Amino acid sequence: MILVPLIVSQIIIAQAFFGNHWKRVHTQMTRSLAGEVAIMMRLLDESPDMARDMAQSVGIKMSINQKLNRPAKTDNNARETGRLSAQLDARIKEPASVYMDRANRLLFIDVPRDGQVVTFATSLRRVYSTSTEVFILWLAASVLIVSILITPFVIGHTRSIKRIAAAAHKFGRGLDAPGFTPSGSYEIREAAHALITMKERLNRYNRTRTDMLNAVSHDLKTPLARMRLAVETDSSSRENLIHDIDRLSEMVNGYLAFARGEIPEIEQEISLPAMLLRIARDEAGDKKIKTNFPDQPLTFFARPTALASAFHNIIENASRHAKSKIEITETDSFDRIEITIDDDGRGIPAARRMDVLRPFVRLDESRGENTGGTGLGLSIAQTAVENHGGQILLEDSPMGGLRVRVVLPV
């Protein structure tokens, strides 16, 4: 992701810009030197002294030799001097031979003249610049340096991703991943936190189903056993049998309501005050209702039936245990909506508040005697709220009873 775009961009820069730049610079340098050699060759016929003065002034050593010991192969077609050879052929009549001494960075041009050889010696830098090659080397070196610098970070990130994958495989098999903690970049840590949250929700889901089945089996045994005994001994009245049947129906209906809370539903844009007012009017009975809603409440996308079921159970629970009044408040912020439902009942001890969110758990000893219900209300509400990415918090109310605080992301 980092090295491939970097290498491609370096190649494009080197090819598109420096390739053309290199060609233009070398062409100009060879044209200049070839022109100087052509002028000095003409001056040799007219004024040899002026030719030598010119050679000295432009940094060229000129000599006239009878015979030279040169290699059999010239450097006319070499990468460094190929353009110079072409420029010389275009400017002087005699065929020039070009030789290089790469070790000393020297350039020799031999031009035949009247049975002799005129040699022009100068620096190889007059026709070939190594700055572009050095720059390309630095481009390659920069890629290498970046590779060395990012390698530890890439290894650290990939190691974090592999740890997340390994933990996900364990979680998928129902196992725990001891020692798994979020690490790496911010995004990777967010993914790890999301995985941990998902695992906790799955564990809670499994615990809820286990608790529910245990509670249903336990609560059904008692009335069924009592009904069987009554039928076998004919020792129970008709009213007692009807009461046991009603109790069984209530538990079955509660289980069905709990199961319906997880049925998929299309999300719609909703606003909560109208929903809360309608539920409060239906469930409050003779309790006094006070509401505090924003003038322009936020709208957000949610599953209205599931949320209505959640708030129905919360407000019904508050109404059942409140002495005389209930207060419903909505507080909006840029990223969440917070609903608080307070009652003036006896409240719930802090040590028992986690228990009340479990299915089929009733805390009659702390919330009053003979209040009815199956203990599924807050469990249904918690499931619906968590399916929206929110949470339910149970706290002490300023009114003396219980405060149920529902936080929903927008």
LOPAVEX-287282 format. One record per residue (C-alpha): residue number from 1; residue in three letters; x, y, z; chain. Coordinates in Angstrom, 3 decimals, padded with zeros to 6 digits. Layout:
REM residues N
LUMZA    n  res         x         y         z  chain
LUMZA  NUM  ALA         X         Y         Z      A
...
//
This chain:
REM residues 410
LUMZA    n  res         x         y         z  chain
LUMZA    1  MET   000.000   000.000   000.000      A
LUMZA    2  ILE   002.877   002.393   000.645      A
LUMZA    3  LEU   005.847   001.092  -001.313      A
LUMZA    4  VAL   004.121   000.266  -004.605      A
LUMZA    5  PRO   002.600   003.773  -005.128      A
LUMZA    6  LEU   005.896   005.330  -004.011      A
LUMZA    7  ILE   007.962   003.270  -006.459      A
LUMZA    8  VAL   005.527   003.909  -009.322      A
LUMZA    9  SER   005.539   007.667  -008.663      A
LUMZA   10  GLN   009.362   007.706  -008.559      A
LUMZA   11  ILE   009.544   005.862  -011.885      A
LUMZA   12  ILE   007.070   008.268  -013.496      A
LUMZA   13  ILE   009.018   011.286  -012.221      A
LUMZA   14  ALA   012.354   009.866  -013.386      A
LUMZA   15  GLN   010.974   008.924  -016.802      A
LUMZA   16  ALA   008.711   011.875  -017.564      A
LUMZA   17  PHE   010.849   014.712  -016.203      A
LUMZA   18  PHE   014.451   013.696  -015.694      A
LUMZA   19  GLY   014.571   011.500  -018.807      A
LUMZA   20  ASN   013.730   014.462  -021.037      A
LUMZA   21  HIS   015.829   016.808  -018.919      A
LUMZA   22  TRP   018.828   014.502  -019.172      A
LUMZA   23  LYS   018.473   014.273  -022.955      A
LUMZA   24  ARG   018.196   018.039  -023.445      A
LUMZA   25  VAL   021.170   018.813  -021.191      A
LUMZA   26  HIS   023.459   016.275  -022.834      A
LUMZA   27  THR   022.433   017.393  -026.307      A
LUMZA   28  GLN   023.275   020.998  -025.454      A
LUMZA   29  MET   026.627   020.026  -023.917      A
LUMZA   30  THR   027.687   017.910  -026.916      A
LUMZA   31  ARG   026.537   020.594  -029.368      A
LUMZA   32  SER   028.671   023.159  -027.581      A
LUMZA   33  LEU   031.830   020.995  -027.537      A
LUMZA   34  ALA   031.365   019.862  -031.142      A
LUMZA   35  GLY   031.007   023.508  -032.211      A
LUMZA   36  GLU   034.214   024.463  -030.419      A
LUMZA   37  VAL   036.122   021.591  -032.083      A
LUMZA   38  ALA   034.780   022.595  -035.527      A
LUMZA   39  ILE   035.871   026.221  -035.019      A
LUMZA   40  MET   039.347   025.198  -033.866      A
LUMZA   41  MET   039.740   022.918  -036.907      A
LUMZA   42  ARG   038.959   025.846  -039.207      A
LUMZA   43  LEU   041.343   028.141  -037.304      A
LUMZA   44  LEU   044.169   025.607  -037.718      A
LUMZA   45  ASP   044.096   026.297  -041.460      A
LUMZA   46  GLU   044.020   030.064  -040.994      A
LUMZA   47  SER   045.911   030.744  -037.758      A
LUMZA   48  PRO   047.280   027.864  -035.676      A
LUMZA   49  ASP   048.183   030.240  -032.843      A
LUMZA   50  MET   044.599   031.512  -032.583      A
LUMZA   51  ALA   043.395   027.873  -032.546      A
LUMZA   52  ARG   045.723   027.071  -029.628      A
LUMZA   53  ASP   044.657   030.245  -027.755      A
LUMZA   54  MET   041.031   029.340  -028.182      A
LUMZA   55  ALA   041.618   025.750  -027.003      A
LUMZA   56  GLN   043.389   027.031  -023.918      A
LUMZA   57  SER   040.614   029.548  -023.174      A
LUMZA   58  VAL   037.840   026.915  -023.315      A
LUMZA   59  GLY   039.726   024.317  -021.252      A
LUMZA   60  ILE   040.734   022.012  -024.122      A
LUMZA   61  LYS   044.238   020.657  -024.631      A
LUMZA   62  MET   044.968   020.520  -028.377      A
LUMZA   63  SER   047.915   018.640  -029.873      A
LUMZA   64  ILE   049.008   017.578  -033.359      A
LUMZA   65  ASN   050.508   014.085  -033.592      A
LUMZA   66  GLN   051.962   011.983  -036.374      A
LUMZA   67  LYS   050.702   008.698  -034.966      A
LUMZA   68  LEU   048.820   007.648  -031.848      A
LUMZA   69  ASN   048.497   004.317  -030.073      A
LUMZA   70  ARG   044.726   004.092  -029.757      A
LUMZA   71  PRO   042.405   001.103  -029.068      A
LUMZA   72  ALA   041.006  -000.634  -032.122      A
LUMZA   73  LYS   037.470   000.112  -030.996      A
LUMZA   74  THR   036.301   003.701  -030.628      A
LUMZA   75  ASP   033.680   005.028  -028.190      A
LUMZA   76  ASN   031.663   006.762  -030.918      A
LUMZA   77  ASN   028.573   004.732  -030.041      A
LUMZA   78  ALA   028.989   004.700  -026.254      A
LUMZA   79  ARG   026.177   005.925  -024.037      A
LUMZA   80  GLU   028.222   008.895  -022.818      A
LUMZA   81  THR   029.652   010.019  -026.166      A
LUMZA   82  GLY   027.178   008.841  -028.787      A
LUMZA   83  ARG   025.552   012.270  -029.120      A
LUMZA   84  LEU   028.964   013.965  -029.351      A
LUMZA   85  SER   029.947   011.691  -032.245      A
LUMZA   86  ALA   026.747   012.584  -034.106      A
LUMZA   87  GLN   027.333   016.317  -033.556      A
LUMZA   88  LEU   030.949   016.045  -034.791      A
LUMZA   89  ASP   029.872   014.206  -037.959      A
LUMZA   90  ALA   027.457   017.063  -038.687      A
LUMZA   91  ARG   030.083   019.859  -038.184      A
LUMZA   92  ILE   033.425   018.634  -039.542      A
LUMZA   93  LYS   034.251   016.902  -042.779      A
LUMZA   94  GLU   036.817   014.428  -041.462      A
LUMZA   95  PRO   035.592   011.363  -039.524      A
LUMZA   96  ALA   036.367   011.966  -035.859      A
LUMZA   97  SER   037.208   009.172  -033.413      A
LUMZA   98  VAL   036.119   009.523  -029.798      A
LUMZA   99  TYR   037.841   007.727  -026.910      A
LUMZA  100  MET   037.168   007.785  -023.173      A
LUMZA  101  ASP   039.323   007.263  -020.127      A
LUMZA  102  ARG   036.575   006.481  -017.602      A
LUMZA  103  ALA   038.995   005.952  -014.749      A
LUMZA  104  ASN   040.297   009.544  -015.021      A
LUMZA  105  ARG   037.066   010.986  -016.457      A
LUMZA  106  LEU   038.881   012.190  -019.625      A
LUMZA  107  LEU   037.660   012.532  -023.195      A
LUMZA  108  PHE   039.821   012.412  -026.364      A
LUMZA  109  ILE   038.731   013.442  -029.870      A
LUMZA  110  ASP   041.026   012.463  -032.753      A
LUMZA  111  VAL   040.479   014.247  -036.081      A
LUMZA  112  PRO   042.718   013.308  -039.106      A
LUMZA  113  ARG   044.282   016.290  -040.949      A
LUMZA  114  ASP   046.861   016.205  -043.766      A
LUMZA  115  GLY   048.317   012.855  -042.709      A
LUMZA  116  GLN   048.439   013.901  -039.096      A
LUMZA  117  VAL   046.013   013.533  -036.176      A
LUMZA  118  VAL   044.686   016.537  -034.249      A
LUMZA  119  THR   043.780   015.485  -030.722      A
LUMZA  120  PHE   041.481   017.430  -028.441      A
LUMZA  121  ALA   041.618   016.333  -024.792      A
LUMZA  122  THR   039.138   017.590  -022.204      A
LUMZA  123  SER   037.084   016.451  -019.249      A
LUMZA  124  LEU   034.370   013.880  -019.798      A
LUMZA  125  ARG   032.054   016.137  -017.799      A
LUMZA  126  ARG   031.961   018.466  -020.806      A
LUMZA  127  VAL   029.589   016.055  -022.572      A
LUMZA  128  TYR   028.145   013.854  -019.821      A
LUMZA  129  SER   026.639   014.863  -016.492      A
LUMZA  130  THR   026.319   012.346  -013.687      A
LUMZA  131  SER   023.994   014.509  -011.561      A
LUMZA  132  THR   020.875   012.894  -012.997      A
LUMZA  133  GLU   022.212   009.401  -012.303      A
LUMZA  134  VAL   023.047   010.462  -008.768      A
LUMZA  135  PHE   019.539   011.813  -008.362      A
LUMZA  136  ILE   018.032   008.545  -009.584      A
LUMZA  137  LEU   020.222   006.703  -007.117      A
LUMZA  138  TRP   018.898   008.955  -004.377      A
LUMZA  139  LEU   015.358   008.178  -005.509      A
LUMZA  140  ALA   016.097   004.480  -005.130      A
LUMZA  141  ALA   017.796   005.143  -001.803      A
LUMZA  142  SER   014.759   007.078  -000.563      A
LUMZA  143  VAL   012.530   004.096  -001.360      A
LUMZA  144  LEU   014.936   001.876   000.564      A
LUMZA  145  ILE   014.990   004.270   003.531      A
LUMZA  146  VAL   011.188   004.483   003.577      A
LUMZA  147  SER   011.025   000.683   003.416      A
LUMZA  148  ILE   013.328   000.374   006.409      A
LUMZA  149  LEU   011.375   002.982   008.383      A
LUMZA  150  ILE   007.898   001.612   007.718      A
LUMZA  151  THR   008.759  -002.067   008.091      A
LUMZA  152  PRO   008.475  -002.072   011.937      A
LUMZA  153  PHE   005.155  -000.220   011.770      A
LUMZA  154  VAL   003.767  -002.553   009.096      A
LUMZA  155  ILE   004.892  -005.594   011.070      A
LUMZA  156  GLY   003.296  -004.173   014.221      A
LUMZA  157  HIS   000.010  -003.464   012.435      A
LUMZA  158  THR  -000.139  -006.835   010.693      A
LUMZA  159  ARG   000.668  -008.546   013.982      A
LUMZA  160  SER  -002.264  -006.713   015.588      A
LUMZA  161  ILE  -004.555  -007.740   012.725      A
LUMZA  162  LYS  -003.415  -011.359   013.046      A
LUMZA  163  ARG  -004.125  -011.239   016.787      A
LUMZA  164  ILE  -007.637  -009.949   016.051      A
LUMZA  165  ALA  -008.152  -012.735   013.504      A
LUMZA  166  ALA  -006.921  -015.374   015.963      A
LUMZA  167  ALA  -009.196  -014.012   018.703      A
LUMZA  168  ALA  -012.147  -013.959   016.280      A
LUMZA  169  HIS  -011.544  -017.619   015.401      A
LUMZA  170  LYS  -011.513  -018.517   019.098      A
LUMZA  171  PHE  -014.621  -016.461   019.802      A
LUMZA  172  GLY  -016.345  -018.152   016.857      A
LUMZA  173  ARG  -015.692  -021.563   018.476      A
LUMZA  174  GLY  -017.077  -020.358   021.791      A
LUMZA  175  LEU  -013.651  -020.073   023.423      A
LUMZA  176  ASP  -012.011  -017.186   025.253      A
LUMZA  177  ALA  -008.796  -015.456   024.198      A
LUMZA  178  PRO  -006.874  -014.796   027.429      A
LUMZA  179  GLY  -004.529  -011.842   027.223      A
LUMZA  180  PHE  -006.145  -010.377   024.105      A
LUMZA  181  THR  -005.958  -006.582   024.353      A
LUMZA  182  PRO  -006.424  -003.950   021.616      A
LUMZA  183  SER  -003.152  -002.721   020.102      A
LUMZA  184  GLY  -001.888  -001.065   016.941      A
LUMZA  185  SER  -003.254   002.001   015.181      A
LUMZA  186  TYR  -006.441   003.780   016.218      A
LUMZA  187  GLU  -008.525   002.001   013.567      A
LUMZA  188  ILE  -007.170  -001.422   014.539      A
LUMZA  189  ARG  -007.856  -000.742   018.230      A
LUMZA  190  GLU  -011.396   000.305   017.328      A
LUMZA  191  ALA  -011.877  -002.977   015.456      A
LUMZA  192  ALA  -010.519  -004.907   018.453      A
LUMZA  193  HIS  -012.860  -003.061   020.836      A
LUMZA  194  ALA  -015.783  -003.823   018.505      A
LUMZA  195  LEU  -014.796  -007.509   018.520      A
LUMZA  196  ILE  -014.621  -007.560   022.329      A
LUMZA  197  THR  -018.009  -005.813   022.545      A
LUMZA  198  MET  -019.484  -008.348   020.135      A
LUMZA  199  LYS  -018.092  -011.212   022.243      A
LUMZA  200  GLU  -019.572  -009.714   025.405      A
LUMZA  201  ARG  -022.947  -009.300   023.727      A
LUMZA  202  LEU  -022.870  -012.891   022.489      A
LUMZA  203  ASN  -021.962  -014.108   025.970      A
LUMZA  204  ARG  -024.760  -012.053   027.450      A
LUMZA  205  TYR  -027.120  -013.383   024.779      A
LUMZA  206  ASN  -026.196  -016.967   025.661      A
LUMZA  207  ARG  -026.501  -016.293   029.397      A
LUMZA  208  THR  -029.884  -014.691   028.816      A
LUMZA  209  ARG  -031.151  -017.722   026.898      A
LUMZA  210  THR  -029.821  -020.101   029.548      A
LUMZA  211  ASP  -031.329  -018.059   032.394      A
LUMZA  212  MET  -034.594  -017.803   030.530      A
LUMZA  213  LEU  -034.859  -021.528   029.911      A
LUMZA  214  ASN  -033.925  -022.297   033.516      A
LUMZA  215  ALA  -036.472  -019.797   034.807      A
LUMZA  216  VAL  -039.218  -021.041   032.499      A
LUMZA  217  SER  -038.635  -024.667   033.420      A
LUMZA  218  HIS  -038.522  -023.804   037.135      A
LUMZA  219  ASP  -041.583  -021.538   037.121      A
LUMZA  220  LEU  -043.643  -023.910   035.004      A
LUMZA  221  LYS  -042.997  -026.903   037.242      A
LUMZA  222  THR  -044.665  -025.410   040.306      A
LUMZA  223  PRO  -048.101  -024.579   038.826      A
LUMZA  224  LEU  -048.084  -027.728   036.697      A
LUMZA  225  ALA  -047.307  -029.893   039.718      A
LUMZA  226  ARG  -050.014  -028.106   041.714      A
LUMZA  227  MET  -052.541  -028.577   038.902      A
LUMZA  228  ARG  -051.639  -032.274   038.555      A
LUMZA  229  LEU  -052.038  -032.800   042.280      A
LUMZA  230  ALA  -055.371  -030.986   042.237      A
LUMZA  231  VAL  -056.681  -033.129   039.395      A
LUMZA  232  GLU  -055.499  -036.382   040.945      A
LUMZA  233  THR  -056.801  -035.630   044.432      A
LUMZA  234  ASP  -059.713  -033.376   043.461      A
LUMZA  235  SER  -058.555  -031.076   046.268      A
LUMZA  236  SER  -058.451  -027.701   044.490      A
LUMZA  237  SER  -061.177  -025.278   043.611      A
LUMZA  238  ARG  -061.983  -024.097   040.141      A
LUMZA  239  GLU  -060.717  -020.594   040.996      A
LUMZA  240  ASN  -057.278  -021.933   041.987      A
LUMZA  241  LEU  -056.961  -023.878   038.737      A
LUMZA  242  ILE  -057.896  -020.790   036.721      A
LUMZA  243  HIS  -055.302  -018.764   038.681      A
LUMZA  244  ASP  -052.592  -021.324   037.842      A
LUMZA  245  ILE  -053.627  -021.338   034.187      A
LUMZA  246  ASP  -053.495  -017.524   034.097      A
LUMZA  247  ARG  -050.046  -017.622   035.639      A
LUMZA  248  LEU  -048.865  -020.109   033.004      A
LUMZA  249  SER  -050.333  -017.957   030.220      A
LUMZA  250  GLU  -048.607  -014.881   031.626      A
LUMZA  251  MET  -045.220  -016.590   031.610      A
LUMZA  252  VAL  -045.731  -017.955   028.083      A
LUMZA  253  ASN  -046.811  -014.533   026.821      A
LUMZA  254  GLY  -043.787  -012.962   028.479      A
LUMZA  255  TYR  -041.480  -015.447   026.778      A
LUMZA  256  LEU  -043.109  -014.747   023.404      A
LUMZA  257  ALA  -042.748  -011.000   023.955      A
LUMZA  258  PHE  -039.095  -011.479   024.800      A
LUMZA  259  ALA  -038.583  -013.510   021.628      A
LUMZA  260  ARG  -040.492  -010.989   019.470      A
LUMZA  261  GLY  -038.122  -008.242   020.607      A
LUMZA  262  GLU  -035.435  -009.660   018.317      A
LUMZA  263  ILE  -037.511  -009.986   015.142      A
LUMZA  264  PRO  -035.889  -007.981   012.273      A
LUMZA  265  GLU  -037.580  -004.661   011.518      A
LUMZA  266  ILE  -037.008  -001.928   008.918      A
LUMZA  267  GLU  -035.487   001.236   010.361      A
LUMZA  268  GLN  -037.451   004.472   010.075      A
LUMZA  269  GLU  -036.762   008.095   010.937      A
LUMZA  270  ILE  -038.460   008.765   014.266      A
LUMZA  271  SER  -038.647   011.298   017.070      A
LUMZA  272  LEU  -039.073   010.038   020.647      A
LUMZA  273  PRO  -041.298   012.605   022.479      A
LUMZA  274  ALA  -044.539   011.609   020.717      A
LUMZA  275  MET  -043.836   007.915   021.328      A
LUMZA  276  LEU  -042.996   008.491   025.002      A
LUMZA  277  LEU  -046.101   010.630   025.607      A
LUMZA  278  ARG  -048.376   008.005   024.057      A
LUMZA  279  ILE  -046.851   005.195   026.104      A
LUMZA  280  ALA  -046.950   007.279   029.296      A
LUMZA  281  ARG  -050.671   008.015   028.818      A
LUMZA  282  ASP  -051.404   004.332   028.269      A
LUMZA  283  GLU  -049.329   002.959   031.155      A
LUMZA  284  ALA  -049.224   005.634   033.857      A
LUMZA  285  GLY  -052.702   004.970   035.198      A
LUMZA  286  ASP  -053.373   007.331   038.102      A
LUMZA  287  LYS  -049.695   008.366   038.409      A
LUMZA  288  LYS  -048.743   011.965   037.669      A
LUMZA  289  ILE  -046.559   012.335   034.559      A
LUMZA  290  LYS  -044.039   015.156   034.105      A
LUMZA  291  THR  -042.107   015.498   030.852      A
LUMZA  292  ASN  -039.076   017.570   029.836      A
LUMZA  293  PHE  -038.525   017.458   026.080      A
LUMZA  294  PRO  -036.423   019.713   023.796      A
LUMZA  295  ASP  -038.242   022.310   021.697      A
LUMZA  296  GLN  -036.787   020.700   018.562      A
LUMZA  297  PRO  -036.022   017.069   019.421      A
LUMZA  298  LEU  -033.565   015.160   017.255      A
LUMZA  299  THR  -034.785   012.652   014.711      A
LUMZA  300  PHE  -032.818   009.501   014.001      A
LUMZA  301  PHE  -033.212   006.163   012.254      A
LUMZA  302  ALA  -034.367   003.302   014.466      A
LUMZA  303  ARG  -036.744   000.339   014.636      A
LUMZA  304  PRO  -039.879   001.965   016.077      A
LUMZA  305  THR  -041.672  -001.188   017.203      A
LUMZA  306  ALA  -038.651  -002.470   019.117      A
LUMZA  307  LEU  -038.007   000.916   020.788      A
LUMZA  308  ALA  -041.701   001.321   021.627      A
LUMZA  309  SER  -041.648  -002.110   023.277      A
LUMZA  310  ALA  -038.533  -001.134   025.258      A
LUMZA  311  PHE  -039.975   002.154   026.557      A
LUMZA  312  HIS  -043.349   000.488   027.170      A
LUMZA  313  ASN  -041.709  -001.978   029.552      A
LUMZA  314  ILE  -039.600   000.695   031.272      A
LUMZA  315  ILE  -042.520   003.093   031.805      A
LUMZA  316  GLU  -044.825   000.239   032.825      A
LUMZA  317  ASN  -042.243  -000.876   035.388      A
LUMZA  318  ALA  -041.881   002.705   036.683      A
LUMZA  319  SER  -045.649   003.116   036.905      A
LUMZA  320  ARG  -046.083  -000.164   038.764      A
LUMZA  321  HIS  -043.575   000.791   041.454      A
LUMZA  322  ALA  -043.999   004.564   041.632      A
LUMZA  323  LYS  -045.924   006.031   044.566      A
LUMZA  324  SER  -047.492   008.987   042.810      A
LUMZA  325  LYS  -045.402   010.481   039.996      A
LUMZA  326  ILE  -043.080   009.726   037.080      A
LUMZA  327  GLU  -040.772   012.118   035.262      A
LUMZA  328  ILE  -039.541   011.587   031.674      A
LUMZA  329  THR  -036.685   013.718   030.312      A
LUMZA  330  GLU  -034.961   013.822   026.927      A
LUMZA  331  THR  -031.502   015.361   026.531      A
LUMZA  332  ASP  -030.035   015.691   023.017      A
LUMZA  333  SER  -026.413   016.129   021.970      A
LUMZA  334  PHE  -024.676   016.012   018.595      A
LUMZA  335  ASP  -024.037   012.253   018.702      A
LUMZA  336  ARG  -026.595   010.753   021.092      A
LUMZA  337  ILE  -030.027   010.984   022.684      A
LUMZA  338  GLU  -030.436   010.353   026.394      A
LUMZA  339  ILE  -033.798   009.477   027.956      A
LUMZA  340  THR  -034.176   009.381   031.756      A
LUMZA  341  ILE  -037.270   007.925   033.438      A
LUMZA  342  ASP  -037.539   008.638   037.188      A
LUMZA  343  ASP  -040.071   007.371   039.698      A
LUMZA  344  ASP  -040.626   008.072   043.383      A
LUMZA  345  GLY  -040.881   004.420   044.425      A
LUMZA  346  ARG  -038.637   002.445   046.746      A
LUMZA  347  GLY  -035.854   002.024   044.177      A
LUMZA  348  ILE  -033.488  -000.915   043.753      A
LUMZA  349  PRO  -030.332  -001.479   045.828      A
LUMZA  350  ALA  -027.152  -000.886   043.818      A
LUMZA  351  ALA  -025.997  -004.475   044.418      A
LUMZA  352  ARG  -029.153  -005.887   042.763      A
LUMZA  353  ARG  -029.396  -003.650   039.699      A
LUMZA  354  MET  -027.539  -006.010   037.386      A
LUMZA  355  ASP  -029.815  -008.866   038.450      A
LUMZA  356  VAL  -032.971  -006.999   037.506      A
LUMZA  357  LEU  -031.826  -006.887   033.875      A
LUMZA  358  ARG  -031.751  -010.673   033.739      A
LUMZA  359  PRO  -034.872  -012.414   032.395      A
LUMZA  360  PHE  -037.440  -013.799   034.818      A
LUMZA  361  VAL  -035.767  -012.100   037.778      A
LUMZA  362  ARG  -038.178  -010.246   040.090      A
LUMZA  363  LEU  -036.992  -008.223   043.053      A
LUMZA  364  ASP  -040.239  -008.025   044.975      A
LUMZA  365  GLU  -038.402  -007.627   048.231      A
LUMZA  366  SER  -037.002  -004.297   047.070      A
LUMZA  367  ARG  -039.784  -003.019   044.799      A
LUMZA  368  GLY  -042.886  -003.877   046.741      A
LUMZA  369  GLU  -045.017  -006.936   047.337      A
LUMZA  370  ASN  -047.477  -008.463   044.886      A
LUMZA  371  THR  -046.522  -006.185   042.022      A
LUMZA  372  GLY  -047.060  -008.890   039.394      A
LUMZA  373  GLY  -045.077  -009.330   036.189      A
LUMZA  374  THR  -042.791  -012.068   034.952      A
LUMZA  375  GLY  -039.467  -010.295   035.374      A
LUMZA  376  LEU  -038.970  -009.885   031.609      A
LUMZA  377  GLY  -039.747  -006.175   031.186      A
LUMZA  378  LEU  -036.295  -004.672   031.639      A
LUMZA  379  SER  -034.673  -007.635   029.878      A
LUMZA  380  ILE  -036.798  -006.967   026.778      A
LUMZA  381  ALA  -035.937  -003.264   026.998      A
LUMZA  382  GLN  -032.229  -003.939   027.359      A
LUMZA  383  THR  -032.191  -006.256   024.332      A
LUMZA  384  ALA  -034.000  -003.702   022.146      A
LUMZA  385  VAL  -031.760  -000.815   023.225      A
LUMZA  386  GLU  -028.535  -002.790   022.764      A
LUMZA  387  ASN  -029.676  -003.856   019.294      A
LUMZA  388  HIS  -029.707  -000.112   018.493      A
LUMZA  389  GLY  -026.144   000.268   019.768      A
LUMZA  390  GLY  -027.259   001.925   023.016      A
LUMZA  391  GLN  -027.251   000.995   026.664      A
LUMZA  392  ILE  -029.509   001.043   029.729      A
LUMZA  393  LEU  -028.180   002.323   033.046      A
LUMZA  394  LEU  -029.961   001.967   036.397      A
LUMZA  395  GLU  -029.234   004.716   038.935      A
LUMZA  396  ASP  -030.625   006.414   042.004      A
LUMZA  397  SER  -033.329   008.935   041.160      A
LUMZA  398  PRO  -033.449   012.432   042.686      A
LUMZA  399  MET  -037.130   011.648   043.331      A
LUMZA  400  GLY  -036.114   008.856   045.704      A
LUMZA  401  GLY  -036.848   005.868   043.502      A
LUMZA  402  LEU  -035.164   004.369   040.460      A
LUMZA  403  ARG  -033.771   006.253   037.465      A
LUMZA  404  VAL  -033.585   004.331   034.200      A
LUMZA  405  ARG  -031.233   006.109   031.801      A
LUMZA  406  VAL  -031.392   005.054   028.139      A
LUMZA  407  VAL  -028.555   006.254   025.889      A
LUMZA  408  LEU  -029.054   005.898   022.115      A
LUMZA  409  PRO  -026.482   006.842   019.456      A
LUMZA  410  VAL  -027.692   009.128   016.678      A
//
